[in-house]
Amino acid sequence: MDISKRILKIINQKGMSSSKFAGTIDVRRSNLSHILSGRNKPSNDFFHKIKKIYPEIDLNWLIKGEKLKKIVILLNQKLVK
């Protein structure tokens, strides 16, 4: 899954339109549209705006498509003890 699909997944999970999501994170609708279409790549600022409004979103997953393995390992170790 590429970045644009992960962003769309967030938009769908939040139950909002792309336009509303763009407004929520304070980016232009056209910028979000270009990112979703693959025309442009999201900037670091774009990711920071998402994280600021939705702190529960794992940026590692959003950017790379991977969950942060170190946290998973630490959580598993705590569960075993």
Order of alpha helices (4+ residues) and beta strands (2+ residues): alpha-alpha-alpha-alpha-alpha-alpha
